[in-house]
Structures are given as structure tokens and as C-alpha cells.
């Protein structure tokens, strides 16, 4: 099922519209040499993401992704962290848990789609390099490795302000 109408309207106004405007204006999106970008989860999508805490119909983030042509090990994401991802600091910065949630979902989704196997997170280590101002649109790169020990899929990620920009977390 989808989000209740009041929640859906709020999310559209506070998350989707700003994210879409920033995506349209971003010179770095979509990255050159990528396939057609897609949104990870949608407000209208009922299966499998409707109740997902990050990318479900009431999820607080907007995530688009594109794969590097000819290299399924590399995936690029545009992630919008809205004001609700912030702690109460001045200036507002994203909570560490919000960043970790995005890493968890994008890395697991990439591992699963690359290898066609379930990819639950066994371990997640996030290094925070500097505060992530929000709201804002950011670039996230994931690299999914080959299957190890018949079931482990290593994935690494970096969250930046642009493809060759400042690293906020890895």
C-alpha cells in the first residue's frame, strides 16, 4: 500500500520536489557513461518497497541510481537528504544513522542486483569524514565485488558532494 494522502503530499512537497529540482540542475547527474537512471523505490511502487523504512512510499529519502556502462560492479547514486535527516544542530547536518541507512540500502541493493542473490548486511562500517549539510543532493558511488566464500559480497561506498568532490563518508 502507499503512504496516507497527507503523508504522501508532505513527502512530495518536502522531499520529492526539491530532490527532482536539484537533480535537474545538477551538472553531474546522470554521470557520463551510465545507463538510463532509475529511482530506487518510488512513492507509487507497491512491491517490494512500499513499507521500506528508507525507500518506501513513506521513506524520507529520494534515491536515483545509474550503472556504469559495461561495468556492473560500479553504480552511481544521487541521494537527497531532506531536512528530516538532520539533527538539531546549527547549521543542520545529517544524522549518522541517516547516512548509515542509505549506505546499507544502496550497498545491499547493488550486491543483490549484481549477483541475483539475497544480500543481507553482515557488517557495516561507516567512516564519517565531515558533517553532511542538509537538506542537499549528494553523489554516492558503490562498488560491488565478486562473491567470496560462496556467499559474501563485499561492497564499498563513498558519499560525496559531486563525483570528484569532497568525501563526507565512506
CNS distance restraints for C-alpha pairs under 8 A (distance, minus, plus):
assign (resid   1 and name CA) (resid  46 and name CA) 5.62 0.50 0.50
assign (resid   1 and name CA) (resid  50 and name CA) 6.06 0.50 0.50
assign (resid   1 and name CA) (resid  51 and name CA) 7.79 0.50 0.50
assign (resid   2 and name CA) (resid  43 and name CA) 6.88 0.50 0.50
assign (resid   2 and name CA) (resid  44 and name CA) 6.57 0.50 0.50
assign (resid   2 and name CA) (resid  45 and name CA) 7.63 0.50 0.50
assign (resid   2 and name CA) (resid  46 and name CA) 6.49 0.50 0.50
assign (resid   2 and name CA) (resid  50 and name CA) 6.06 0.50 0.50
assign (resid   2 and name CA) (resid  57 and name CA) 5.45 0.50 0.50
assign (resid   2 and name CA) (resid  58 and name CA) 7.47 0.50 0.50
assign (resid   3 and name CA) (resid   7 and name CA) 6.01 0.50 0.50
assign (resid   3 and name CA) (resid   8 and name CA) 5.44 0.50 0.50
assign (resid   3 and name CA) (resid  43 and name CA) 7.63 0.50 0.50
assign (resid   3 and name CA) (resid  50 and name CA) 7.96 0.50 0.50
assign (resid   3 and name CA) (resid  57 and name CA) 5.47 0.50 0.50
assign (resid   3 and name CA) (resid  58 and name CA) 5.33 0.50 0.50
assign (resid   4 and name CA) (resid   8 and name CA) 6.01 0.50 0.50
assign (resid   5 and name CA) (resid   9 and name CA) 6.04 0.50 0.50
assign (resid   6 and name CA) (resid  10 and name CA) 6.20 0.50 0.50
assign (resid   7 and name CA) (resid  11 and name CA) 6.07 0.50 0.50
assign (resid   7 and name CA) (resid  58 and name CA) 6.97 0.50 0.50
assign (resid   8 and name CA) (resid  12 and name CA) 6.03 0.50 0.50
assign (resid   8 and name CA) (resid  43 and name CA) 7.57 0.50 0.50
assign (resid   8 and name CA) (resid  57 and name CA) 7.57 0.50 0.50
assign (resid   8 and name CA) (resid  58 and name CA) 6.80 0.50 0.50
assign (resid   9 and name CA) (resid  13 and name CA) 6.24 0.50 0.50
assign (resid  10 and name CA) (resid  14 and name CA) 5.87 0.50 0.50
assign (resid  10 and name CA) (resid  15 and name CA) 7.94 0.50 0.50
assign (resid  11 and name CA) (resid  15 and name CA) 5.17 0.50 0.50
assign (resid  11 and name CA) (resid  16 and name CA) 6.40 0.50 0.50
assign (resid  11 and name CA) (resid  58 and name CA) 7.16 0.50 0.50
assign (resid  11 and name CA) (resid  60 and name CA) 7.27 0.50 0.50
assign (resid  12 and name CA) (resid  16 and name CA) 4.75 0.50 0.50
assign (resid  12 and name CA) (resid  17 and name CA) 5.87 0.50 0.50
assign (resid  13 and name CA) (resid  17 and name CA) 5.56 0.50 0.50
assign (resid  13 and name CA) (resid  18 and name CA) 7.40 0.50 0.50
assign (resid  14 and name CA) (resid  18 and name CA) 6.68 0.50 0.50
assign (resid  14 and name CA) (resid  82 and name CA) 7.11 0.50 0.50
assign (resid  14 and name CA) (resid  83 and name CA) 8.00 0.50 0.50
assign (resid  15 and name CA) (resid  19 and name CA) 6.00 0.50 0.50
assign (resid  15 and name CA) (resid  60 and name CA) 6.98 0.50 0.50
assign (resid  15 and name CA) (resid  61 and name CA) 6.75 0.50 0.50
assign (resid  15 and name CA) (resid  62 and name CA) 6.74 0.50 0.50
assign (resid  15 and name CA) (resid  80 and name CA) 7.52 0.50 0.50
assign (resid  15 and name CA) (resid  82 and name CA) 5.85 0.50 0.50
assign (resid  16 and name CA) (resid  20 and name CA) 5.95 0.50 0.50
assign (resid  16 and name CA) (resid  62 and name CA) 6.41 0.50 0.50
assign (resid  17 and name CA) (resid  21 and name CA) 6.16 0.50 0.50
assign (resid  18 and name CA) (resid  22 and name CA) 6.15 0.50 0.50
assign (resid  19 and name CA) (resid  23 and name CA) 6.03 0.50 0.50
assign (resid  19 and name CA) (resid  62 and name CA) 6.57 0.50 0.50
assign (resid  19 and name CA) (resid  80 and name CA) 5.64 0.50 0.50
assign (resid  19 and name CA) (resid 137 and name CA) 6.80 0.50 0.50
assign (resid  20 and name CA) (resid  24 and name CA) 6.11 0.50 0.50
assign (resid  21 and name CA) (resid  25 and name CA) 6.33 0.50 0.50
assign (resid  22 and name CA) (resid  26 and name CA) 5.92 0.50 0.50
assign (resid  22 and name CA) (resid 137 and name CA) 6.64 0.50 0.50
assign (resid  23 and name CA) (resid  29 and name CA) 6.52 0.50 0.50
assign (resid  23 and name CA) (resid  78 and name CA) 7.61 0.50 0.50
assign (resid  23 and name CA) (resid 137 and name CA) 7.50 0.50 0.50
assign (resid  24 and name CA) (resid  29 and name CA) 7.72 0.50 0.50
assign (resid  28 and name CA) (resid 162 and name CA) 6.77 0.50 0.50
assign (resid  28 and name CA) (resid 163 and name CA) 6.94 0.50 0.50
assign (resid  29 and name CA) (resid  78 and name CA) 7.44 0.50 0.50
assign (resid  30 and name CA) (resid  34 and name CA) 7.15 0.50 0.50
assign (resid  30 and name CA) (resid  37 and name CA) 6.79 0.50 0.50
assign (resid  30 and name CA) (resid  66 and name CA) 7.26 0.50 0.50
assign (resid  31 and name CA) (resid  66 and name CA) 7.91 0.50 0.50
assign (resid  31 and name CA) (resid  76 and name CA) 7.67 0.50 0.50
assign (resid  33 and name CA) (resid  68 and name CA) 6.04 0.50 0.50
assign (resid  33 and name CA) (resid  69 and name CA) 5.76 0.50 0.50
assign (resid  34 and name CA) (resid  66 and name CA) 5.90 0.50 0.50
assign (resid  34 and name CA) (resid  67 and name CA) 5.41 0.50 0.50
assign (resid  34 and name CA) (resid  68 and name CA) 4.43 0.50 0.50
assign (resid  34 and name CA) (resid  69 and name CA) 4.99 0.50 0.50
assign (resid  35 and name CA) (resid  66 and name CA) 5.84 0.50 0.50
assign (resid  35 and name CA) (resid  67 and name CA) 5.70 0.50 0.50
assign (resid  35 and name CA) (resid  68 and name CA) 6.51 0.50 0.50
assign (resid  35 and name CA) (resid  69 and name CA) 5.81 0.50 0.50
assign (resid  36 and name CA) (resid  66 and name CA) 6.33 0.50 0.50
assign (resid  37 and name CA) (resid  64 and name CA) 6.59 0.50 0.50
assign (resid  37 and name CA) (resid  65 and name CA) 5.42 0.50 0.50
assign (resid  37 and name CA) (resid  66 and name CA) 4.43 0.50 0.50
assign (resid  37 and name CA) (resid  67 and name CA) 7.66 0.50 0.50
assign (resid  38 and name CA) (resid  64 and name CA) 5.46 0.50 0.50
assign (resid  38 and name CA) (resid  65 and name CA) 5.46 0.50 0.50
assign (resid  38 and name CA) (resid  66 and name CA) 6.45 0.50 0.50
assign (resid  39 and name CA) (resid  62 and name CA) 7.77 0.50 0.50
assign (resid  39 and name CA) (resid  63 and name CA) 5.86 0.50 0.50
assign (resid  39 and name CA) (resid  64 and name CA) 4.10 0.50 0.50
assign (resid  39 and name CA) (resid  65 and name CA) 6.20 0.50 0.50
assign (resid  40 and name CA) (resid  55 and name CA) 6.69 0.50 0.50
assign (resid  40 and name CA) (resid  62 and name CA) 7.84 0.50 0.50
assign (resid  40 and name CA) (resid  63 and name CA) 5.47 0.50 0.50
assign (resid  40 and name CA) (resid  64 and name CA) 5.57 0.50 0.50
assign (resid  40 and name CA) (resid  65 and name CA) 6.77 0.50 0.50
assign (resid  41 and name CA) (resid  45 and name CA) 6.44 0.50 0.50
assign (resid  41 and name CA) (resid  49 and name CA) 5.78 0.50 0.50
assign (resid  41 and name CA) (resid  50 and name CA) 7.91 0.50 0.50
assign (resid  41 and name CA) (resid  55 and name CA) 5.17 0.50 0.50
assign (resid  41 and name CA) (resid  56 and name CA) 6.07 0.50 0.50
assign (resid  41 and name CA) (resid  57 and name CA) 7.57 0.50 0.50
assign (resid  41 and name CA) (resid  63 and name CA) 7.72 0.50 0.50
assign (resid  42 and name CA) (resid  49 and name CA) 7.70 0.50 0.50
assign (resid  42 and name CA) (resid  55 and name CA) 7.05 0.50 0.50
assign (resid  42 and name CA) (resid  56 and name CA) 6.73 0.50 0.50
assign (resid  42 and name CA) (resid  57 and name CA) 6.13 0.50 0.50
assign (resid  43 and name CA) (resid  50 and name CA) 7.59 0.50 0.50
assign (resid  43 and name CA) (resid  56 and name CA) 6.73 0.50 0.50
assign (resid  43 and name CA) (resid  57 and name CA) 4.06 0.50 0.50
assign (resid  43 and name CA) (resid  58 and name CA) 7.04 0.50 0.50
assign (resid  44 and name CA) (resid  57 and name CA) 6.59 0.50 0.50
assign (resid  45 and name CA) (resid  49 and name CA) 6.64 0.50 0.50
assign (resid  45 and name CA) (resid  50 and name CA) 6.25 0.50 0.50
assign (resid  45 and name CA) (resid  56 and name CA) 7.92 0.50 0.50
assign (resid  45 and name CA) (resid  57 and name CA) 6.98 0.50 0.50
assign (resid  46 and name CA) (resid  50 and name CA) 4.73 0.50 0.50
assign (resid  46 and name CA) (resid  57 and name CA) 7.66 0.50 0.50
assign (resid  49 and name CA) (resid  55 and name CA) 6.44 0.50 0.50
assign (resid  49 and name CA) (resid  56 and name CA) 4.69 0.50 0.50
assign (resid  49 and name CA) (resid  57 and name CA) 7.09 0.50 0.50
assign (resid  50 and name CA) (resid  55 and name CA) 7.88 0.50 0.50
assign (resid  50 and name CA) (resid  56 and name CA) 4.40 0.50 0.50
assign (resid  50 and name CA) (resid  57 and name CA) 4.93 0.50 0.50
assign (resid  50 and name CA) (resid  58 and name CA) 7.53 0.50 0.50
assign (resid  51 and name CA) (resid  56 and name CA) 5.00 0.50 0.50
assign (resid  51 and name CA) (resid  57 and name CA) 6.55 0.50 0.50
assign (resid  51 and name CA) (resid  58 and name CA) 7.18 0.50 0.50
assign (resid  51 and name CA) (resid  59 and name CA) 7.93 0.50 0.50
assign (resid  52 and name CA) (resid  56 and name CA) 4.22 0.50 0.50
assign (resid  52 and name CA) (resid  57 and name CA) 7.55 0.50 0.50
assign (resid  52 and name CA) (resid  58 and name CA) 7.94 0.50 0.50
assign (resid  52 and name CA) (resid  59 and name CA) 6.76 0.50 0.50
assign (resid  53 and name CA) (resid  58 and name CA) 7.51 0.50 0.50
assign (resid  53 and name CA) (resid  59 and name CA) 5.43 0.50 0.50
assign (resid  53 and name CA) (resid  60 and name CA) 7.90 0.50 0.50
assign (resid  54 and name CA) (resid  59 and name CA) 4.66 0.50 0.50
assign (resid  54 and name CA) (resid  60 and name CA) 6.23 0.50 0.50
assign (resid  54 and name CA) (resid  61 and name CA) 6.26 0.50 0.50
assign (resid  54 and name CA) (resid 101 and name CA) 6.98 0.50 0.50
assign (resid  54 and name CA) (resid 102 and name CA) 7.15 0.50 0.50
assign (resid  54 and name CA) (resid 105 and name CA) 7.51 0.50 0.50
assign (resid  55 and name CA) (resid  59 and name CA) 4.80 0.50 0.50
assign (resid  55 and name CA) (resid  60 and name CA) 7.25 0.50 0.50
assign (resid  55 and name CA) (resid  61 and name CA) 6.35 0.50 0.50
assign (resid  55 and name CA) (resid  62 and name CA) 7.17 0.50 0.50
assign (resid  55 and name CA) (resid  63 and name CA) 7.45 0.50 0.50
assign (resid  60 and name CA) (resid  81 and name CA) 7.89 0.50 0.50
assign (resid  60 and name CA) (resid  82 and name CA) 7.21 0.50 0.50
assign (resid  60 and name CA) (resid  84 and name CA) 7.12 0.50 0.50
assign (resid  60 and name CA) (resid  85 and name CA) 7.52 0.50 0.50
assign (resid  61 and name CA) (resid  79 and name CA) 7.12 0.50 0.50
assign (resid  61 and name CA) (resid  80 and name CA) 5.89 0.50 0.50
assign (resid  61 and name CA) (resid  81 and name CA) 5.93 0.50 0.50
assign (resid  61 and name CA) (resid  82 and name CA) 6.80 0.50 0.50
assign (resid  62 and name CA) (resid  79 and name CA) 5.78 0.50 0.50
assign (resid  62 and name CA) (resid  80 and name CA) 5.13 0.50 0.50
assign (resid  62 and name CA) (resid  81 and name CA) 7.39 0.50 0.50
assign (resid  63 and name CA) (resid  77 and name CA) 6.60 0.50 0.50
assign (resid  63 and name CA) (resid  78 and name CA) 5.72 0.50 0.50
assign (resid  63 and name CA) (resid  79 and name CA) 4.60 0.50 0.50
assign (resid  63 and name CA) (resid  80 and name CA) 6.51 0.50 0.50
assign (resid  64 and name CA) (resid  77 and name CA) 5.44 0.50 0.50
assign (resid  64 and name CA) (resid  78 and name CA) 5.15 0.50 0.50
assign (resid  64 and name CA) (resid  79 and name CA) 6.59 0.50 0.50
assign (resid  65 and name CA) (resid  75 and name CA) 6.87 0.50 0.50
assign (resid  65 and name CA) (resid  76 and name CA) 5.47 0.50 0.50
assign (resid  65 and name CA) (resid  77 and name CA) 4.16 0.50 0.50
assign (resid  65 and name CA) (resid  78 and name CA) 6.27 0.50 0.50
assign (resid  66 and name CA) (resid  75 and name CA) 5.86 0.50 0.50
assign (resid  66 and name CA) (resid  76 and name CA) 5.30 0.50 0.50
assign (resid  66 and name CA) (resid  77 and name CA) 6.45 0.50 0.50
assign (resid  67 and name CA) (resid  71 and name CA) 7.39 0.50 0.50
assign (resid  67 and name CA) (resid  72 and name CA) 6.27 0.50 0.50
assign (resid  67 and name CA) (resid  74 and name CA) 6.21 0.50 0.50
assign (resid  67 and name CA) (resid  75 and name CA) 4.42 0.50 0.50
assign (resid  67 and name CA) (resid  76 and name CA) 6.13 0.50 0.50
assign (resid  68 and name CA) (resid  72 and name CA) 6.44 0.50 0.50
assign (resid  68 and name CA) (resid  74 and name CA) 5.73 0.50 0.50
assign (resid  68 and name CA) (resid  75 and name CA) 5.97 0.50 0.50
assign (resid  68 and name CA) (resid  76 and name CA) 7.41 0.50 0.50
assign (resid  72 and name CA) (resid 114 and name CA) 6.45 0.50 0.50
assign (resid  73 and name CA) (resid 114 and name CA) 7.15 0.50 0.50
assign (resid  73 and name CA) (resid 142 and name CA) 7.98 0.50 0.50
assign (resid  73 and name CA) (resid 143 and name CA) 5.28 0.50 0.50
assign (resid  73 and name CA) (resid 144 and name CA) 4.93 0.50 0.50
assign (resid  73 and name CA) (resid 145 and name CA) 6.42 0.50 0.50
assign (resid  74 and name CA) (resid 141 and name CA) 7.22 0.50 0.50
assign (resid  74 and name CA) (resid 142 and name CA) 5.90 0.50 0.50
assign (resid  74 and name CA) (resid 143 and name CA) 4.67 0.50 0.50
assign (resid  74 and name CA) (resid 144 and name CA) 6.69 0.50 0.50
assign (resid  75 and name CA) (resid 110 and name CA) 7.32 0.50 0.50
assign (resid  75 and name CA) (resid 141 and name CA) 5.88 0.50 0.50
assign (resid  75 and name CA) (resid 142 and name CA) 5.32 0.50 0.50
assign (resid  75 and name CA) (resid 143 and name CA) 6.49 0.50 0.50
assign (resid  76 and name CA) (resid 139 and name CA) 7.16 0.50 0.50
assign (resid  76 and name CA) (resid 140 and name CA) 5.86 0.50 0.50
assign (resid  76 and name CA) (resid 141 and name CA) 4.64 0.50 0.50
assign (resid  76 and name CA) (resid 142 and name CA) 6.46 0.50 0.50
assign (resid  77 and name CA) (resid 139 and name CA) 5.75 0.50 0.50
assign (resid  77 and name CA) (resid 140 and name CA) 4.86 0.50 0.50
assign (resid  77 and name CA) (resid 141 and name CA) 6.18 0.50 0.50
assign (resid  78 and name CA) (resid 137 and name CA) 6.66 0.50 0.50
assign (resid  78 and name CA) (resid 138 and name CA) 5.67 0.50 0.50
assign (resid  78 and name CA) (resid 139 and name CA) 4.91 0.50 0.50
assign (resid  78 and name CA) (resid 140 and name CA) 6.27 0.50 0.50
assign (resid  79 and name CA) (resid 137 and name CA) 5.58 0.50 0.50
assign (resid  79 and name CA) (resid 138 and name CA) 5.20 0.50 0.50
assign (resid  79 and name CA) (resid 139 and name CA) 6.35 0.50 0.50
assign (resid  79 and name CA) (resid 140 and name CA) 7.00 0.50 0.50
assign (resid  80 and name CA) (resid 135 and name CA) 7.30 0.50 0.50
assign (resid  80 and name CA) (resid 136 and name CA) 5.70 0.50 0.50
assign (resid  80 and name CA) (resid 137 and name CA) 4.35 0.50 0.50
assign (resid  80 and name CA) (resid 138 and name CA) 6.31 0.50 0.50
assign (resid  81 and name CA) (resid  85 and name CA) 5.92 0.50 0.50
assign (resid  81 and name CA) (resid  94 and name CA) 7.31 0.50 0.50
assign (resid  81 and name CA) (resid 134 and name CA) 5.96 0.50 0.50
assign (resid  81 and name CA) (resid 135 and name CA) 5.34 0.50 0.50
assign (resid  81 and name CA) (resid 136 and name CA) 5.49 0.50 0.50
assign (resid  81 and name CA) (resid 137 and name CA) 6.38 0.50 0.50
assign (resid  81 and name CA) (resid 138 and name CA) 7.82 0.50 0.50
assign (resid  82 and name CA) (resid  86 and name CA) 7.55 0.50 0.50
assign (resid  82 and name CA) (resid 134 and name CA) 6.13 0.50 0.50
assign (resid  82 and name CA) (resid 135 and name CA) 4.38 0.50 0.50
assign (resid  82 and name CA) (resid 136 and name CA) 6.53 0.50 0.50
assign (resid  83 and name CA) (resid  92 and name CA) 7.93 0.50 0.50
assign (resid  83 and name CA) (resid 134 and name CA) 5.93 0.50 0.50
assign (resid  83 and name CA) (resid 135 and name CA) 4.93 0.50 0.50
assign (resid  85 and name CA) (resid  93 and name CA) 7.90 0.50 0.50
assign (resid  85 and name CA) (resid  94 and name CA) 5.20 0.50 0.50
assign (resid  85 and name CA) (resid  95 and name CA) 6.08 0.50 0.50
assign (resid  85 and name CA) (resid  98 and name CA) 5.95 0.50 0.50
assign (resid  85 and name CA) (resid 134 and name CA) 7.32 0.50 0.50
assign (resid  85 and name CA) (resid 135 and name CA) 7.79 0.50 0.50
assign (resid  86 and name CA) (resid  92 and name CA) 5.66 0.50 0.50
assign (resid  86 and name CA) (resid  93 and name CA) 5.13 0.50 0.50
assign (resid  86 and name CA) (resid  94 and name CA) 4.17 0.50 0.50
assign (resid  86 and name CA) (resid  95 and name CA) 5.46 0.50 0.50
assign (resid  86 and name CA) (resid 134 and name CA) 6.35 0.50 0.50
assign (resid  86 and name CA) (resid 135 and name CA) 7.72 0.50 0.50
assign (resid  87 and name CA) (resid  92 and name CA) 6.32 0.50 0.50
assign (resid  87 and name CA) (resid  93 and name CA) 6.15 0.50 0.50
assign (resid  87 and name CA) (resid  94 and name CA) 6.09 0.50 0.50
assign (resid  87 and name CA) (resid  95 and name CA) 5.45 0.50 0.50
assign (resid  88 and name CA) (resid  92 and name CA) 6.35 0.50 0.50
assign (resid  89 and name CA) (resid  93 and name CA) 6.74 0.50 0.50
assign (resid  91 and name CA) (resid 133 and name CA) 7.35 0.50 0.50
assign (resid  92 and name CA) (resid 133 and name CA) 5.93 0.50 0.50
assign (resid  92 and name CA) (resid 134 and name CA) 5.92 0.50 0.50
assign (resid  92 and name CA) (resid 135 and name CA) 7.95 0.50 0.50
assign (resid  93 and name CA) (resid 131 and name CA) 5.70 0.50 0.50
assign (resid  93 and name CA) (resid 132 and name CA) 5.03 0.50 0.50
assign (resid  93 and name CA) (resid 133 and name CA) 4.33 0.50 0.50
assign (resid  93 and name CA) (resid 134 and name CA) 5.35 0.50 0.50
assign (resid  94 and name CA) (resid  98 and name CA) 6.57 0.50 0.50
assign (resid  94 and name CA) (resid  99 and name CA) 7.02 0.50 0.50
assign (resid  94 and name CA) (resid 131 and name CA) 7.04 0.50 0.50
assign (resid  94 and name CA) (resid 132 and name CA) 5.41 0.50 0.50
assign (resid  94 and name CA) (resid 133 and name CA) 6.30 0.50 0.50
assign (resid  94 and name CA) (resid 134 and name CA) 5.96 0.50 0.50
assign (resid  95 and name CA) (resid  99 and name CA) 6.67 0.50 0.50
assign (resid  96 and name CA) (resid 100 and name CA) 6.11 0.50 0.50
assign (resid  96 and name CA) (resid 128 and name CA) 7.79 0.50 0.50
assign (resid  97 and name CA) (resid 101 and name CA) 5.96 0.50 0.50
assign (resid  98 and name CA) (resid 102 and name CA) 6.42 0.50 0.50
assign (resid  99 and name CA) (resid 103 and name CA) 6.30 0.50 0.50
assign (resid 100 and name CA) (resid 104 and name CA) 6.03 0.50 0.50
assign (resid 100 and name CA) (resid 126 and name CA) 6.65 0.50 0.50
assign (resid 101 and name CA) (resid 105 and name CA) 6.22 0.50 0.50
assign (resid 102 and name CA) (resid 106 and name CA) 6.02 0.50 0.50
assign (resid 103 and name CA) (resid 107 and name CA) 5.81 0.50 0.50
assign (resid 103 and name CA) (resid 157 and name CA) 7.07 0.50 0.50
assign (resid 104 and name CA) (resid 108 and name CA) 6.06 0.50 0.50
assign (resid 104 and name CA) (resid 121 and name CA) 7.07 0.50 0.50
assign (resid 104 and name CA) (resid 124 and name CA) 7.18 0.50 0.50
assign (resid 105 and name CA) (resid 109 and name CA) 5.93 0.50 0.50
assign (resid 106 and name CA) (resid 110 and name CA) 6.01 0.50 0.50
assign (resid 106 and name CA) (resid 142 and name CA) 7.58 0.50 0.50
assign (resid 107 and name CA) (resid 111 and name CA) 6.17 0.50 0.50
assign (resid 107 and name CA) (resid 142 and name CA) 6.43 0.50 0.50
assign (resid 107 and name CA) (resid 144 and name CA) 7.60 0.50 0.50
assign (resid 107 and name CA) (resid 155 and name CA) 6.10 0.50 0.50
assign (resid 107 and name CA) (resid 156 and name CA) 7.39 0.50 0.50
assign (resid 107 and name CA) (resid 157 and name CA) 7.32 0.50 0.50
assign (resid 108 and name CA) (resid 112 and name CA) 6.04 0.50 0.50
assign (resid 108 and name CA) (resid 119 and name CA) 5.42 0.50 0.50
assign (resid 108 and name CA) (resid 120 and name CA) 6.43 0.50 0.50
assign (resid 108 and name CA) (resid 121 and name CA) 6.61 0.50 0.50
assign (resid 109 and name CA) (resid 113 and name CA) 6.02 0.50 0.50
assign (resid 109 and name CA) (resid 119 and name CA) 7.41 0.50 0.50
assign (resid 110 and name CA) (resid 114 and name CA) 5.95 0.50 0.50
assign (resid 110 and name CA) (resid 142 and name CA) 7.51 0.50 0.50
assign (resid 110 and name CA) (resid 144 and name CA) 6.72 0.50 0.50
assign (resid 111 and name CA) (resid 115 and name CA) 6.20 0.50 0.50
assign (resid 111 and name CA) (resid 116 and name CA) 7.93 0.50 0.50
assign (resid 111 and name CA) (resid 117 and name CA) 7.86 0.50 0.50
assign (resid 111 and name CA) (resid 119 and name CA) 6.15 0.50 0.50
assign (resid 111 and name CA) (resid 144 and name CA) 5.74 0.50 0.50
assign (resid 111 and name CA) (resid 145 and name CA) 8.00 0.50 0.50
assign (resid 111 and name CA) (resid 153 and name CA) 6.39 0.50 0.50
assign (resid 111 and name CA) (resid 154 and name CA) 7.94 0.50 0.50
assign (resid 111 and name CA) (resid 155 and name CA) 7.02 0.50 0.50
assign (resid 112 and name CA) (resid 116 and name CA) 5.17 0.50 0.50
assign (resid 112 and name CA) (resid 117 and name CA) 5.20 0.50 0.50
assign (resid 112 and name CA) (resid 118 and name CA) 5.56 0.50 0.50
assign (resid 112 and name CA) (resid 119 and name CA) 5.25 0.50 0.50
assign (resid 113 and name CA) (resid 117 and name CA) 7.53 0.50 0.50
assign (resid 114 and name CA) (resid 144 and name CA) 7.54 0.50 0.50
assign (resid 115 and name CA) (resid 147 and name CA) 7.97 0.50 0.50
assign (resid 119 and name CA) (resid 153 and name CA) 7.52 0.50 0.50
assign (resid 126 and name CA) (resid 169 and name CA) 6.68 0.50 0.50
assign (resid 126 and name CA) (resid 170 and name CA) 5.74 0.50 0.50
assign (resid 127 and name CA) (resid 169 and name CA) 5.45 0.50 0.50
assign (resid 127 and name CA) (resid 170 and name CA) 5.28 0.50 0.50
assign (resid 128 and name CA) (resid 168 and name CA) 6.18 0.50 0.50
assign (resid 128 and name CA) (resid 169 and name CA) 4.48 0.50 0.50
assign (resid 128 and name CA) (resid 170 and name CA) 6.80 0.50 0.50
assign (resid 129 and name CA) (resid 167 and name CA) 6.84 0.50 0.50
assign (resid 129 and name CA) (resid 168 and name CA) 5.04 0.50 0.50
assign (resid 129 and name CA) (resid 169 and name CA) 5.38 0.50 0.50
assign (resid 129 and name CA) (resid 170 and name CA) 7.81 0.50 0.50
assign (resid 130 and name CA) (resid 167 and name CA) 7.82 0.50 0.50
assign (resid 130 and name CA) (resid 168 and name CA) 5.16 0.50 0.50
assign (resid 130 and name CA) (resid 169 and name CA) 7.28 0.50 0.50
assign (resid 131 and name CA) (resid 168 and name CA) 6.67 0.50 0.50
assign (resid 132 and name CA) (resid 168 and name CA) 6.18 0.50 0.50
assign (resid 137 and name CA) (resid 161 and name CA) 7.48 0.50 0.50
assign (resid 138 and name CA) (resid 159 and name CA) 6.89 0.50 0.50
assign (resid 138 and name CA) (resid 160 and name CA) 5.94 0.50 0.50
assign (resid 138 and name CA) (resid 161 and name CA) 4.92 0.50 0.50
assign (resid 138 and name CA) (resid 162 and name CA) 6.50 0.50 0.50
assign (resid 139 and name CA) (resid 159 and name CA) 5.84 0.50 0.50
assign (resid 139 and name CA) (resid 160 and name CA) 5.13 0.50 0.50
assign (resid 139 and name CA) (resid 161 and name CA) 5.77 0.50 0.50
assign (resid 139 and name CA) (resid 162 and name CA) 5.37 0.50 0.50
assign (resid 139 and name CA) (resid 163 and name CA) 6.19 0.50 0.50
assign (resid 140 and name CA) (resid 157 and name CA) 6.83 0.50 0.50
assign (resid 140 and name CA) (resid 158 and name CA) 5.60 0.50 0.50
assign (resid 140 and name CA) (resid 159 and name CA) 4.45 0.50 0.50
assign (resid 140 and name CA) (resid 160 and name CA) 6.20 0.50 0.50
assign (resid 141 and name CA) (resid 157 and name CA) 5.44 0.50 0.50
assign (resid 141 and name CA) (resid 158 and name CA) 5.40 0.50 0.50
assign (resid 141 and name CA) (resid 159 and name CA) 6.71 0.50 0.50
assign (resid 142 and name CA) (resid 155 and name CA) 6.71 0.50 0.50
assign (resid 142 and name CA) (resid 156 and name CA) 5.62 0.50 0.50
assign (resid 142 and name CA) (resid 157 and name CA) 4.35 0.50 0.50
assign (resid 142 and name CA) (resid 158 and name CA) 6.79 0.50 0.50
assign (resid 143 and name CA) (resid 155 and name CA) 5.48 0.50 0.50
assign (resid 143 and name CA) (resid 156 and name CA) 5.38 0.50 0.50
assign (resid 143 and name CA) (resid 157 and name CA) 6.47 0.50 0.50
assign (resid 144 and name CA) (resid 153 and name CA) 6.88 0.50 0.50
assign (resid 144 and name CA) (resid 154 and name CA) 5.99 0.50 0.50
assign (resid 144 and name CA) (resid 155 and name CA) 4.35 0.50 0.50
assign (resid 144 and name CA) (resid 156 and name CA) 6.72 0.50 0.50
assign (resid 145 and name CA) (resid 153 and name CA) 6.02 0.50 0.50
assign (resid 145 and name CA) (resid 154 and name CA) 5.28 0.50 0.50
assign (resid 145 and name CA) (resid 155 and name CA) 6.03 0.50 0.50
assign (resid 146 and name CA) (resid 153 and name CA) 6.04 0.50 0.50
assign (resid 146 and name CA) (resid 154 and name CA) 7.16 0.50 0.50
assign (resid 147 and name CA) (resid 151 and name CA) 5.97 0.50 0.50
assign (resid 147 and name CA) (resid 152 and name CA) 5.42 0.50 0.50
assign (resid 147 and name CA) (resid 153 and name CA) 4.72 0.50 0.50
assign (resid 147 and name CA) (resid 154 and name CA) 7.41 0.50 0.50
assign (resid 148 and name CA) (resid 152 and name CA) 4.89 0.50 0.50
assign (resid 148 and name CA) (resid 153 and name CA) 6.13 0.50 0.50
assign (resid 148 and name CA) (resid 154 and name CA) 7.78 0.50 0.50
assign (resid 156 and name CA) (resid 170 and name CA) 7.54 0.50 0.50
assign (resid 157 and name CA) (resid 170 and name CA) 5.53 0.50 0.50
assign (resid 158 and name CA) (resid 167 and name CA) 6.77 0.50 0.50
assign (resid 158 and name CA) (resid 168 and name CA) 7.71 0.50 0.50
assign (resid 158 and name CA) (resid 169 and name CA) 5.91 0.50 0.50
assign (resid 158 and name CA) (resid 170 and name CA) 4.31 0.50 0.50
assign (resid 159 and name CA) (resid 167 and name CA) 5.82 0.50 0.50
assign (resid 159 and name CA) (resid 168 and name CA) 5.62 0.50 0.50
assign (resid 159 and name CA) (resid 169 and name CA) 5.21 0.50 0.50
assign (resid 159 and name CA) (resid 170 and name CA) 6.18 0.50 0.50
assign (resid 160 and name CA) (resid 164 and name CA) 7.66 0.50 0.50
assign (resid 160 and name CA) (resid 165 and name CA) 5.84 0.50 0.50
assign (resid 160 and name CA) (resid 166 and name CA) 5.35 0.50 0.50
assign (resid 160 and name CA) (resid 167 and name CA) 4.43 0.50 0.50
assign (resid 160 and name CA) (resid 168 and name CA) 5.64 0.50 0.50
assign (resid 160 and name CA) (resid 169 and name CA) 7.38 0.50 0.50
assign (resid 161 and name CA) (resid 165 and name CA) 5.53 0.50 0.50
assign (resid 161 and name CA) (resid 166 and name CA) 5.71 0.50 0.50
assign (resid 161 and name CA) (resid 167 and name CA) 6.97 0.50 0.50
assign (resid 161 and name CA) (resid 168 and name CA) 7.67 0.50 0.50
assign (resid 162 and name CA) (resid 166 and name CA) 7.23 0.50 0.50
